């Protein structure tokens, strides 16, 4: 992991979705499930960054107005 600090996360994945992911791993697109999950999280954050920043700003403003 490039020396980065990591945390283990446990989650439930629908069987059909996991099967599709395993097909990608078996086809050589990814090395393992960890790599798939990390790629998916990076892509999600990259595509939603503006929305997330706006949401956090709104929450900060609301907190500032209402305490």
Secondary structure, 3 states (H helix, E strand, C coil): CCCCCCCCCCCCCCHHHHHHHHHHHHCCCCCCHHHHHHHHHHHHHHHHHHHHHHHHHHHHHHHHHHC
